[in-house]
Amino acid sequence: IDEGVEQLNLAWDDYGINFLDTAEMYPVPTKAETQGATDAAVNKFLKGRNREDVILATKVSGRAPHMTWMRDDGSGVEVSRSQILESVDKSLQRLGTDHIDLLQIHFPDRYTGGLFGQPDFLPSKLSTEIEYNSFEEQLSALNEVVEAGKVRY
């Protein structure tokens, strides 16, 4: 963690960096025992900075049924309203801040092909057995965290 803080301080102090991007699943490769460690380094870094001097971005993880350790109920990760809200609250806590400047969806909630070395989209791979979360639900939840003052954009 200290090495990460040192690198961030160097970036800010010597190179004029002002934008920091993290994610709830970092570091990678993602494992239950290390998930959130990057946010711990960012938290420590932020303690030595004026929050206004840091544009902080983070990401809600996309659909990953195998990542069952990230949600309180032990379910696999997906981009649903409840999981977006939980992700934001947990990220704020890990980061030690009261707001996120930019929230992103890390990867889609549905099959798109071409993700993490997969082949390009193939219609035959599109599952009708999975009930994906609607774009409307996702956008509504993202708007909800903005309206609550937890996220700026």
Phi and psi in radians as a Rosetta constraint file:
Dihedral C 1 N 2 CA 2 C 2 CIRCULARHARMONIC -1.087 0.35
Dihedral N 2 CA 2 C 2 N 3 CIRCULARHARMONIC -0.645 0.35
Dihedral C 2 N 3 CA 3 C 3 CIRCULARHARMONIC -1.138 0.35
Dihedral N 3 CA 3 C 3 N 4 CIRCULARHARMONIC -0.687 0.35
Dihedral C 3 N 4 CA 4 C 4 CIRCULARHARMONIC -1.102 0.35
Dihedral N 4 CA 4 C 4 N 5 CIRCULARHARMONIC -0.744 0.35
Dihedral C 4 N 5 CA 5 C 5 CIRCULARHARMONIC -1.095 0.35
Dihedral N 5 CA 5 C 5 N 6 CIRCULARHARMONIC -0.732 0.35
Dihedral C 5 N 6 CA 6 C 6 CIRCULARHARMONIC -1.051 0.35
Dihedral N 6 CA 6 C 6 N 7 CIRCULARHARMONIC -0.755 0.35
Dihedral C 6 N 7 CA 7 C 7 CIRCULARHARMONIC -1.134 0.35
Dihedral N 7 CA 7 C 7 N 8 CIRCULARHARMONIC -0.718 0.35
Dihedral C 7 N 8 CA 8 C 8 CIRCULARHARMONIC -1.149 0.35
Dihedral N 8 CA 8 C 8 N 9 CIRCULARHARMONIC -0.730 0.35
Dihedral C 8 N 9 CA 9 C 9 CIRCULARHARMONIC -1.058 0.35
Dihedral N 9 CA 9 C 9 N 10 CIRCULARHARMONIC -0.728 0.35
Dihedral C 9 N 10 CA 10 C 10 CIRCULARHARMONIC -1.079 0.35
Dihedral N 10 CA 10 C 10 N 11 CIRCULARHARMONIC -0.790 0.35
Dihedral C 10 N 11 CA 11 C 11 CIRCULARHARMONIC -1.043 0.35
Dihedral N 11 CA 11 C 11 N 12 CIRCULARHARMONIC -0.767 0.35
Dihedral C 11 N 12 CA 12 C 12 CIRCULARHARMONIC -1.248 0.35
Dihedral N 12 CA 12 C 12 N 13 CIRCULARHARMONIC -0.822 0.35
Dihedral C 12 N 13 CA 13 C 13 CIRCULARHARMONIC -1.372 0.35
Dihedral N 13 CA 13 C 13 N 14 CIRCULARHARMONIC -0.615 0.35
Dihedral C 13 N 14 CA 14 C 14 CIRCULARHARMONIC -1.850 0.35
Dihedral N 14 CA 14 C 14 N 15 CIRCULARHARMONIC -0.343 0.35
Dihedral C 14 N 15 CA 15 C 15 CIRCULARHARMONIC -2.156 0.35
Dihedral N 15 CA 15 C 15 N 16 CIRCULARHARMONIC 0.038 0.35
Dihedral C 15 N 16 CA 16 C 16 CIRCULARHARMONIC 1.250 0.35
Dihedral N 16 CA 16 C 16 N 17 CIRCULARHARMONIC 0.339 0.35
Dihedral C 16 N 17 CA 17 C 17 CIRCULARHARMONIC -1.202 0.35
Dihedral N 17 CA 17 C 17 N 18 CIRCULARHARMONIC 2.476 0.35
Dihedral C 17 N 18 CA 18 C 18 CIRCULARHARMONIC -2.384 0.35
Dihedral N 18 CA 18 C 18 N 19 CIRCULARHARMONIC 0.042 0.35
Dihedral C 18 N 19 CA 19 C 19 CIRCULARHARMONIC -2.063 0.35
Dihedral N 19 CA 19 C 19 N 20 CIRCULARHARMONIC 2.233 0.35
Dihedral C 19 N 20 CA 20 C 20 CIRCULARHARMONIC -2.209 0.35
Dihedral N 20 CA 20 C 20 N 21 CIRCULARHARMONIC 2.178 0.35
Dihedral C 20 N 21 CA 21 C 21 CIRCULARHARMONIC -2.009 0.35
Dihedral N 21 CA 21 C 21 N 22 CIRCULARHARMONIC 2.216 0.35
Dihedral C 21 N 22 CA 22 C 22 CIRCULARHARMONIC -2.324 0.35
Dihedral N 22 CA 22 C 22 N 23 CIRCULARHARMONIC -3.008 0.35
Dihedral C 22 N 23 CA 23 C 23 CIRCULARHARMONIC -2.758 0.35
Dihedral N 23 CA 23 C 23 N 24 CIRCULARHARMONIC 2.647 0.35
Dihedral C 23 N 24 CA 24 C 24 CIRCULARHARMONIC -1.079 0.35
Dihedral N 24 CA 24 C 24 N 25 CIRCULARHARMONIC -0.433 0.35
Dihedral C 24 N 25 CA 25 C 25 CIRCULARHARMONIC -1.581 0.35
Dihedral N 25 CA 25 C 25 N 26 CIRCULARHARMONIC -0.130 0.35
Dihedral C 25 N 26 CA 26 C 26 CIRCULARHARMONIC -1.266 0.35
Dihedral N 26 CA 26 C 26 N 27 CIRCULARHARMONIC 2.620 0.35
Dihedral C 26 N 27 CA 27 C 27 CIRCULARHARMONIC -1.440 0.35
Dihedral N 27 CA 27 C 27 N 28 CIRCULARHARMONIC 2.872 0.35
Dihedral C 27 N 28 CA 28 C 28 CIRCULARHARMONIC -1.858 0.35
Dihedral N 28 CA 28 C 28 N 29 CIRCULARHARMONIC 2.583 0.35
Dihedral C 28 N 29 CA 29 C 29 CIRCULARHARMONIC -1.170 0.35
Dihedral N 29 CA 29 C 29 N 30 CIRCULARHARMONIC 2.486 0.35
Dihedral C 29 N 30 CA 30 C 30 CIRCULARHARMONIC -1.275 0.35
Dihedral N 30 CA 30 C 30 N 31 CIRCULARHARMONIC 2.248 0.35
Dihedral C 30 N 31 CA 31 C 31 CIRCULARHARMONIC -2.459 0.35
Dihedral N 31 CA 31 C 31 N 32 CIRCULARHARMONIC 2.666 0.35
Dihedral C 31 N 32 CA 32 C 32 CIRCULARHARMONIC -0.992 0.35
Dihedral N 32 CA 32 C 32 N 33 CIRCULARHARMONIC -0.707 0.35
Dihedral C 32 N 33 CA 33 C 33 CIRCULARHARMONIC -1.328 0.35
Dihedral N 33 CA 33 C 33 N 34 CIRCULARHARMONIC -0.254 0.35
Dihedral C 33 N 34 CA 34 C 34 CIRCULARHARMONIC -2.027 0.35
Dihedral N 34 CA 34 C 34 N 35 CIRCULARHARMONIC -0.219 0.35
Dihedral C 34 N 35 CA 35 C 35 CIRCULARHARMONIC -0.952 0.35
Dihedral N 35 CA 35 C 35 N 36 CIRCULARHARMONIC 2.267 0.35
Dihedral C 35 N 36 CA 36 C 36 CIRCULARHARMONIC 1.612 0.35
Dihedral N 36 CA 36 C 36 N 37 CIRCULARHARMONIC -0.108 0.35
Dihedral C 36 N 37 CA 37 C 37 CIRCULARHARMONIC -1.142 0.35
Dihedral N 37 CA 37 C 37 N 38 CIRCULARHARMONIC -0.592 0.35
Dihedral C 37 N 38 CA 38 C 38 CIRCULARHARMONIC -1.110 0.35
Dihedral N 38 CA 38 C 38 N 39 CIRCULARHARMONIC -0.720 0.35
Dihedral C 38 N 39 CA 39 C 39 CIRCULARHARMONIC -1.073 0.35
Dihedral N 39 CA 39 C 39 N 40 CIRCULARHARMONIC -0.565 0.35
Dihedral C 39 N 40 CA 40 C 40 CIRCULARHARMONIC -1.112 0.35
Dihedral N 40 CA 40 C 40 N 41 CIRCULARHARMONIC -0.709 0.35
Dihedral C 40 N 41 CA 41 C 41 CIRCULARHARMONIC -1.158 0.35
Dihedral N 41 CA 41 C 41 N 42 CIRCULARHARMONIC -0.727 0.35
Dihedral C 41 N 42 CA 42 C 42 CIRCULARHARMONIC -1.108 0.35
Dihedral N 42 CA 42 C 42 N 43 CIRCULARHARMONIC -0.720 0.35
Dihedral C 42 N 43 CA 43 C 43 CIRCULARHARMONIC -0.996 0.35
Dihedral N 43 CA 43 C 43 N 44 CIRCULARHARMONIC -0.863 0.35
Dihedral C 43 N 44 CA 44 C 44 CIRCULARHARMONIC -1.106 0.35
Dihedral N 44 CA 44 C 44 N 45 CIRCULARHARMONIC -0.692 0.35
Dihedral C 44 N 45 CA 45 C 45 CIRCULARHARMONIC -1.083 0.35
Dihedral N 45 CA 45 C 45 N 46 CIRCULARHARMONIC -0.792 0.35
Dihedral C 45 N 46 CA 46 C 46 CIRCULARHARMONIC -1.104 0.35
Dihedral N 46 CA 46 C 46 N 47 CIRCULARHARMONIC -0.510 0.35
Dihedral C 46 N 47 CA 47 C 47 CIRCULARHARMONIC -1.081 0.35
Dihedral N 47 CA 47 C 47 N 48 CIRCULARHARMONIC -0.432 0.35
Dihedral C 47 N 48 CA 48 C 48 CIRCULARHARMONIC -1.728 0.35
Dihedral N 48 CA 48 C 48 N 49 CIRCULARHARMONIC 0.212 0.35
Dihedral C 48 N 49 CA 49 C 49 CIRCULARHARMONIC -2.270 0.35
Dihedral N 49 CA 49 C 49 N 50 CIRCULARHARMONIC 2.746 0.35
Dihedral C 49 N 50 CA 50 C 50 CIRCULARHARMONIC -1.322 0.35
Dihedral N 50 CA 50 C 50 N 51 CIRCULARHARMONIC 2.191 0.35
Dihedral C 50 N 51 CA 51 C 51 CIRCULARHARMONIC -1.013 0.35
Dihedral N 51 CA 51 C 51 N 52 CIRCULARHARMONIC -0.545 0.35
Dihedral C 51 N 52 CA 52 C 52 CIRCULARHARMONIC -1.161 0.35
Dihedral N 52 CA 52 C 52 N 53 CIRCULARHARMONIC -0.321 0.35
Dihedral C 52 N 53 CA 53 C 53 CIRCULARHARMONIC -1.534 0.35
Dihedral N 53 CA 53 C 53 N 54 CIRCULARHARMONIC 0.004 0.35
Dihedral C 53 N 54 CA 54 C 54 CIRCULARHARMONIC -2.162 0.35
Dihedral N 54 CA 54 C 54 N 55 CIRCULARHARMONIC 2.086 0.35
Dihedral C 54 N 55 CA 55 C 55 CIRCULARHARMONIC -1.553 0.35
Dihedral N 55 CA 55 C 55 N 56 CIRCULARHARMONIC 1.957 0.35
Dihedral C 55 N 56 CA 56 C 56 CIRCULARHARMONIC -1.886 0.35
Dihedral N 56 CA 56 C 56 N 57 CIRCULARHARMONIC 2.124 0.35
Dihedral C 56 N 57 CA 57 C 57 CIRCULARHARMONIC -2.033 0.35
Dihedral N 57 CA 57 C 57 N 58 CIRCULARHARMONIC 2.552 0.35
Dihedral C 57 N 58 CA 58 C 58 CIRCULARHARMONIC -2.543 0.35
Dihedral N 58 CA 58 C 58 N 59 CIRCULARHARMONIC 3.057 0.35
Dihedral C 58 N 59 CA 59 C 59 CIRCULARHARMONIC -2.347 0.35
Dihedral N 59 CA 59 C 59 N 60 CIRCULARHARMONIC 2.487 0.35
Dihedral C 59 N 60 CA 60 C 60 CIRCULARHARMONIC -1.475 0.35
Dihedral N 60 CA 60 C 60 N 61 CIRCULARHARMONIC 2.302 0.35
Dihedral C 60 N 61 CA 61 C 61 CIRCULARHARMONIC -1.166 0.35
Dihedral N 61 CA 61 C 61 N 62 CIRCULARHARMONIC 2.528 0.35
Dihedral C 61 N 62 CA 62 C 62 CIRCULARHARMONIC -1.434 0.35
Dihedral N 62 CA 62 C 62 N 63 CIRCULARHARMONIC -3.108 0.35
Dihedral C 62 N 63 CA 63 C 63 CIRCULARHARMONIC -0.986 0.35
Dihedral N 63 CA 63 C 63 N 64 CIRCULARHARMONIC 2.152 0.35
Dihedral C 63 N 64 CA 64 C 64 CIRCULARHARMONIC -2.692 0.35
Dihedral N 64 CA 64 C 64 N 65 CIRCULARHARMONIC 1.515 0.35
Dihedral C 64 N 65 CA 65 C 65 CIRCULARHARMONIC -1.004 0.35
Dihedral N 65 CA 65 C 65 N 66 CIRCULARHARMONIC -0.429 0.35
Dihedral C 65 N 66 CA 66 C 66 CIRCULARHARMONIC -1.388 0.35
Dihedral N 66 CA 66 C 66 N 67 CIRCULARHARMONIC -0.281 0.35
Dihedral C 66 N 67 CA 67 C 67 CIRCULARHARMONIC -1.572 0.35
Dihedral N 67 CA 67 C 67 N 68 CIRCULARHARMONIC 1.409 0.35
Dihedral C 67 N 68 CA 68 C 68 CIRCULARHARMONIC -1.598 0.35
Dihedral N 68 CA 68 C 68 N 69 CIRCULARHARMONIC -0.081 0.35
Dihedral C 68 N 69 CA 69 C 69 CIRCULARHARMONIC -1.581 0.35
Dihedral N 69 CA 69 C 69 N 70 CIRCULARHARMONIC -0.124 0.35
Dihedral C 69 N 70 CA 70 C 70 CIRCULARHARMONIC -1.506 0.35
Dihedral N 70 CA 70 C 70 N 71 CIRCULARHARMONIC -0.402 0.35
Dihedral C 70 N 71 CA 71 C 71 CIRCULARHARMONIC -1.909 0.35
Dihedral N 71 CA 71 C 71 N 72 CIRCULARHARMONIC 2.533 0.35
Dihedral C 71 N 72 CA 72 C 72 CIRCULARHARMONIC -0.999 0.35
Dihedral N 72 CA 72 C 72 N 73 CIRCULARHARMONIC -0.579 0.35
Dihedral C 72 N 73 CA 73 C 73 CIRCULARHARMONIC -1.521 0.35
Dihedral N 73 CA 73 C 73 N 74 CIRCULARHARMONIC 0.022 0.35
Dihedral C 73 N 74 CA 74 C 74 CIRCULARHARMONIC 1.350 0.35
Dihedral N 74 CA 74 C 74 N 75 CIRCULARHARMONIC 0.153 0.35
Dihedral C 74 N 75 CA 75 C 75 CIRCULARHARMONIC -1.390 0.35
Dihedral N 75 CA 75 C 75 N 76 CIRCULARHARMONIC 2.822 0.35
Dihedral C 75 N 76 CA 76 C 76 CIRCULARHARMONIC -1.161 0.35
Dihedral N 76 CA 76 C 76 N 77 CIRCULARHARMONIC 2.766 0.35
Dihedral C 76 N 77 CA 77 C 77 CIRCULARHARMONIC -1.354 0.35
Dihedral N 77 CA 77 C 77 N 78 CIRCULARHARMONIC 2.409 0.35
Dihedral C 77 N 78 CA 78 C 78 CIRCULARHARMONIC -2.625 0.35
Dihedral N 78 CA 78 C 78 N 79 CIRCULARHARMONIC 2.961 0.35
Dihedral C 78 N 79 CA 79 C 79 CIRCULARHARMONIC -1.776 0.35
Dihedral N 79 CA 79 C 79 N 80 CIRCULARHARMONIC 1.270 0.35
Dihedral C 79 N 80 CA 80 C 80 CIRCULARHARMONIC -1.864 0.35
Dihedral N 80 CA 80 C 80 N 81 CIRCULARHARMONIC 2.917 0.35
Dihedral C 80 N 81 CA 81 C 81 CIRCULARHARMONIC -0.977 0.35
Dihedral N 81 CA 81 C 81 N 82 CIRCULARHARMONIC -0.912 0.35
Dihedral C 81 N 82 CA 82 C 82 CIRCULARHARMONIC -1.077 0.35
Dihedral N 82 CA 82 C 82 N 83 CIRCULARHARMONIC -0.673 0.35
Dihedral C 82 N 83 CA 83 C 83 CIRCULARHARMONIC -1.303 0.35
Dihedral N 83 CA 83 C 83 N 84 CIRCULARHARMONIC -0.578 0.35
Dihedral C 83 N 84 CA 84 C 84 CIRCULARHARMONIC -1.097 0.35
Dihedral N 84 CA 84 C 84 N 85 CIRCULARHARMONIC -0.820 0.35
Dihedral C 84 N 85 CA 85 C 85 CIRCULARHARMONIC -1.081 0.35
Dihedral N 85 CA 85 C 85 N 86 CIRCULARHARMONIC -0.772 0.35
Dihedral C 85 N 86 CA 86 C 86 CIRCULARHARMONIC -1.115 0.35
Dihedral N 86 CA 86 C 86 N 87 CIRCULARHARMONIC -0.748 0.35
Dihedral C 86 N 87 CA 87 C 87 CIRCULARHARMONIC -1.045 0.35
Dihedral N 87 CA 87 C 87 N 88 CIRCULARHARMONIC -0.815 0.35
Dihedral C 87 N 88 CA 88 C 88 CIRCULARHARMONIC -1.098 0.35
Dihedral N 88 CA 88 C 88 N 89 CIRCULARHARMONIC -0.815 0.35
Dihedral C 88 N 89 CA 89 C 89 CIRCULARHARMONIC -1.068 0.35
Dihedral N 89 CA 89 C 89 N 90 CIRCULARHARMONIC -0.763 0.35
Dihedral C 89 N 90 CA 90 C 90 CIRCULARHARMONIC -1.182 0.35
Dihedral N 90 CA 90 C 90 N 91 CIRCULARHARMONIC -0.675 0.35
Dihedral C 90 N 91 CA 91 C 91 CIRCULARHARMONIC -1.108 0.35
Dihedral N 91 CA 91 C 91 N 92 CIRCULARHARMONIC -0.778 0.35
Dihedral C 91 N 92 CA 92 C 92 CIRCULARHARMONIC -1.012 0.35
Dihedral N 92 CA 92 C 92 N 93 CIRCULARHARMONIC -0.738 0.35
Dihedral C 92 N 93 CA 93 C 93 CIRCULARHARMONIC -1.146 0.35
Dihedral N 93 CA 93 C 93 N 94 CIRCULARHARMONIC -0.841 0.35
Dihedral C 93 N 94 CA 94 C 94 CIRCULARHARMONIC -1.106 0.35
Dihedral N 94 CA 94 C 94 N 95 CIRCULARHARMONIC -0.677 0.35
Dihedral C 94 N 95 CA 95 C 95 CIRCULARHARMONIC -1.371 0.35
Dihedral N 95 CA 95 C 95 N 96 CIRCULARHARMONIC -0.301 0.35
Dihedral C 95 N 96 CA 96 C 96 CIRCULARHARMONIC 1.194 0.35
Dihedral N 96 CA 96 C 96 N 97 CIRCULARHARMONIC 0.675 0.35
Dihedral C 96 N 97 CA 97 C 97 CIRCULARHARMONIC -2.355 0.35
Dihedral N 97 CA 97 C 97 N 98 CIRCULARHARMONIC 2.895 0.35
Dihedral C 97 N 98 CA 98 C 98 CIRCULARHARMONIC -1.719 0.35
Dihedral N 98 CA 98 C 98 N 99 CIRCULARHARMONIC -0.116 0.35
Dihedral C 98 N 99 CA 99 C 99 CIRCULARHARMONIC -2.711 0.35
Dihedral N 99 CA 99 C 99 N 100 CIRCULARHARMONIC 2.728 0.35
Dihedral C 99 N 100 CA 100 C 100 CIRCULARHARMONIC -1.932 0.35
Dihedral N 100 CA 100 C 100 N 101 CIRCULARHARMONIC 2.359 0.35
Dihedral C 100 N 101 CA 101 C 101 CIRCULARHARMONIC -1.346 0.35
Dihedral N 101 CA 101 C 101 N 102 CIRCULARHARMONIC -0.708 0.35
Dihedral C 101 N 102 CA 102 C 102 CIRCULARHARMONIC -2.416 0.35
Dihedral N 102 CA 102 C 102 N 103 CIRCULARHARMONIC 2.126 0.35
Dihedral C 102 N 103 CA 103 C 103 CIRCULARHARMONIC -1.904 0.35
Dihedral N 103 CA 103 C 103 N 104 CIRCULARHARMONIC 2.322 0.35
Dihedral C 103 N 104 CA 104 C 104 CIRCULARHARMONIC -2.216 0.35
Dihedral N 104 CA 104 C 104 N 105 CIRCULARHARMONIC 2.717 0.35
Dihedral C 104 N 105 CA 105 C 105 CIRCULARHARMONIC -1.581 0.35
Dihedral N 105 CA 105 C 105 N 106 CIRCULARHARMONIC 2.137 0.35
Dihedral C 105 N 106 CA 106 C 106 CIRCULARHARMONIC -1.097 0.35
Dihedral N 106 CA 106 C 106 N 107 CIRCULARHARMONIC -0.791 0.35
Dihedral C 106 N 107 CA 107 C 107 CIRCULARHARMONIC -2.692 0.35
Dihedral N 107 CA 107 C 107 N 108 CIRCULARHARMONIC 2.799 0.35
Dihedral C 107 N 108 CA 108 C 108 CIRCULARHARMONIC -1.067 0.35
Dihedral N 108 CA 108 C 108 N 109 CIRCULARHARMONIC 2.802 0.35
Dihedral C 108 N 109 CA 109 C 109 CIRCULARHARMONIC -1.509 0.35
Dihedral N 109 CA 109 C 109 N 110 CIRCULARHARMONIC -0.022 0.35
Dihedral C 109 N 110 CA 110 C 110 CIRCULARHARMONIC -2.356 0.35
Dihedral N 110 CA 110 C 110 N 111 CIRCULARHARMONIC 2.866 0.35
Dihedral C 110 N 111 CA 111 C 111 CIRCULARHARMONIC -1.113 0.35
Dihedral N 111 CA 111 C 111 N 112 CIRCULARHARMONIC 2.248 0.35
Dihedral C 111 N 112 CA 112 C 112 CIRCULARHARMONIC -2.235 0.35
Dihedral N 112 CA 112 C 112 N 113 CIRCULARHARMONIC -0.245 0.35
Dihedral C 112 N 113 CA 113 C 113 CIRCULARHARMONIC 1.296 0.35
Dihedral N 113 CA 113 C 113 N 114 CIRCULARHARMONIC 2.801 0.35
Dihedral C 113 N 114 CA 114 C 114 CIRCULARHARMONIC 1.219 0.35
Dihedral N 114 CA 114 C 114 N 115 CIRCULARHARMONIC 0.171 0.35
Dihedral C 114 N 115 CA 115 C 115 CIRCULARHARMONIC -1.664 0.35
Dihedral N 115 CA 115 C 115 N 116 CIRCULARHARMONIC 2.207 0.35
Dihedral C 115 N 116 CA 116 C 116 CIRCULARHARMONIC 0.922 0.35
Dihedral N 116 CA 116 C 116 N 117 CIRCULARHARMONIC 0.832 0.35
Dihedral C 116 N 117 CA 117 C 117 CIRCULARHARMONIC 1.460 0.35
Dihedral N 117 CA 117 C 117 N 118 CIRCULARHARMONIC 0.065 0.35
Dihedral C 117 N 118 CA 118 C 118 CIRCULARHARMONIC -1.203 0.35
Dihedral N 118 CA 118 C 118 N 119 CIRCULARHARMONIC 2.754 0.35
Dihedral C 118 N 119 CA 119 C 119 CIRCULARHARMONIC -1.112 0.35
Dihedral N 119 CA 119 C 119 N 120 CIRCULARHARMONIC 2.868 0.35
Dihedral C 119 N 120 CA 120 C 120 CIRCULARHARMONIC -1.004 0.35
Dihedral N 120 CA 120 C 120 N 121 CIRCULARHARMONIC 2.912 0.35
Dihedral C 120 N 121 CA 121 C 121 CIRCULARHARMONIC -0.945 0.35
Dihedral N 121 CA 121 C 121 N 122 CIRCULARHARMONIC 2.286 0.35
Dihedral C 121 N 122 CA 122 C 122 CIRCULARHARMONIC -2.222 0.35
Dihedral N 122 CA 122 C 122 N 123 CIRCULARHARMONIC 2.066 0.35
Dihedral C 122 N 123 CA 123 C 123 CIRCULARHARMONIC -0.925 0.35
Dihedral N 123 CA 123 C 123 N 124 CIRCULARHARMONIC -0.556 0.35
Dihedral C 123 N 124 CA 124 C 124 CIRCULARHARMONIC -1.181 0.35
Dihedral N 124 CA 124 C 124 N 125 CIRCULARHARMONIC -0.320 0.35
Dihedral C 124 N 125 CA 125 C 125 CIRCULARHARMONIC -1.561 0.35
Dihedral N 125 CA 125 C 125 N 126 CIRCULARHARMONIC -0.151 0.35
Dihedral C 125 N 126 CA 126 C 126 CIRCULARHARMONIC -1.257 0.35
Dihedral N 126 CA 126 C 126 N 127 CIRCULARHARMONIC 2.083 0.35
Dihedral C 126 N 127 CA 127 C 127 CIRCULARHARMONIC -1.541 0.35
Dihedral N 127 CA 127 C 127 N 128 CIRCULARHARMONIC 2.354 0.35
Dihedral C 127 N 128 CA 128 C 128 CIRCULARHARMONIC -1.693 0.35
Dihedral N 128 CA 128 C 128 N 129 CIRCULARHARMONIC -0.030 0.35
Dihedral C 128 N 129 CA 129 C 129 CIRCULARHARMONIC -1.493 0.35
Dihedral N 129 CA 129 C 129 N 130 CIRCULARHARMONIC -0.316 0.35
Dihedral C 129 N 130 CA 130 C 130 CIRCULARHARMONIC -1.696 0.35
Dihedral N 130 CA 130 C 130 N 131 CIRCULARHARMONIC 2.281 0.35
Dihedral C 130 N 131 CA 131 C 131 CIRCULARHARMONIC -1.636 0.35
Dihedral N 131 CA 131 C 131 N 132 CIRCULARHARMONIC 1.806 0.35
Dihedral C 131 N 132 CA 132 C 132 CIRCULARHARMONIC -1.376 0.35
Dihedral N 132 CA 132 C 132 N 133 CIRCULARHARMONIC 2.659 0.35
Dihedral C 132 N 133 CA 133 C 133 CIRCULARHARMONIC -1.313 0.35
Dihedral N 133 CA 133 C 133 N 134 CIRCULARHARMONIC 2.393 0.35
Dihedral C 133 N 134 CA 134 C 134 CIRCULARHARMONIC -1.223 0.35
Dihedral N 134 CA 134 C 134 N 135 CIRCULARHARMONIC 2.683 0.35
Dihedral C 134 N 135 CA 135 C 135 CIRCULARHARMONIC -1.041 0.35
Dihedral N 135 CA 135 C 135 N 136 CIRCULARHARMONIC -0.651 0.35
Dihedral C 135 N 136 CA 136 C 136 CIRCULARHARMONIC -1.075 0.35
Dihedral N 136 CA 136 C 136 N 137 CIRCULARHARMONIC -0.748 0.35
Dihedral C 136 N 137 CA 137 C 137 CIRCULARHARMONIC -1.095 0.35
Dihedral N 137 CA 137 C 137 N 138 CIRCULARHARMONIC -0.766 0.35
Dihedral C 137 N 138 CA 138 C 138 CIRCULARHARMONIC -1.140 0.35
Dihedral N 138 CA 138 C 138 N 139 CIRCULARHARMONIC -0.818 0.35
Dihedral C 138 N 139 CA 139 C 139 CIRCULARHARMONIC -1.140 0.35
Dihedral N 139 CA 139 C 139 N 140 CIRCULARHARMONIC -0.657 0.35
Dihedral C 139 N 140 CA 140 C 140 CIRCULARHARMONIC -1.090 0.35
Dihedral N 140 CA 140 C 140 N 141 CIRCULARHARMONIC -0.751 0.35
Dihedral C 140 N 141 CA 141 C 141 CIRCULARHARMONIC -1.172 0.35
Dihedral N 141 CA 141 C 141 N 142 CIRCULARHARMONIC -0.686 0.35
Dihedral C 141 N 142 CA 142 C 142 CIRCULARHARMONIC -1.102 0.35
Dihedral N 142 CA 142 C 142 N 143 CIRCULARHARMONIC -0.721 0.35
Dihedral C 142 N 143 CA 143 C 143 CIRCULARHARMONIC -1.112 0.35
Dihedral N 143 CA 143 C 143 N 144 CIRCULARHARMONIC -0.640 0.35
Dihedral C 143 N 144 CA 144 C 144 CIRCULARHARMONIC -1.055 0.35
Dihedral N 144 CA 144 C 144 N 145 CIRCULARHARMONIC -0.752 0.35
Dihedral C 144 N 145 CA 145 C 145 CIRCULARHARMONIC -1.274 0.35
Dihedral N 145 CA 145 C 145 N 146 CIRCULARHARMONIC -0.477 0.35
Dihedral C 145 N 146 CA 146 C 146 CIRCULARHARMONIC -1.202 0.35
Dihedral N 146 CA 146 C 146 N 147 CIRCULARHARMONIC -0.848 0.35
Dihedral C 146 N 147 CA 147 C 147 CIRCULARHARMONIC -1.047 0.35
Dihedral N 147 CA 147 C 147 N 148 CIRCULARHARMONIC -0.550 0.35
Dihedral C 147 N 148 CA 148 C 148 CIRCULARHARMONIC -1.375 0.35
Dihedral N 148 CA 148 C 148 N 149 CIRCULARHARMONIC -0.111 0.35
Dihedral C 148 N 149 CA 149 C 149 CIRCULARHARMONIC 1.423 0.35
Dihedral N 149 CA 149 C 149 N 150 CIRCULARHARMONIC 0.141 0.35
Dihedral C 149 N 150 CA 150 C 150 CIRCULARHARMONIC -1.435 0.35
Dihedral N 150 CA 150 C 150 N 151 CIRCULARHARMONIC -0.452 0.35
Dihedral C 150 N 151 CA 151 C 151 CIRCULARHARMONIC -2.327 0.35
Dihedral N 151 CA 151 C 151 N 152 CIRCULARHARMONIC 2.416 0.35
Dihedral C 151 N 152 CA 152 C 152 CIRCULARHARMONIC -1.482 0.35
Dihedral N 152 CA 152 C 152 N 153 CIRCULARHARMONIC -0.812 0.35
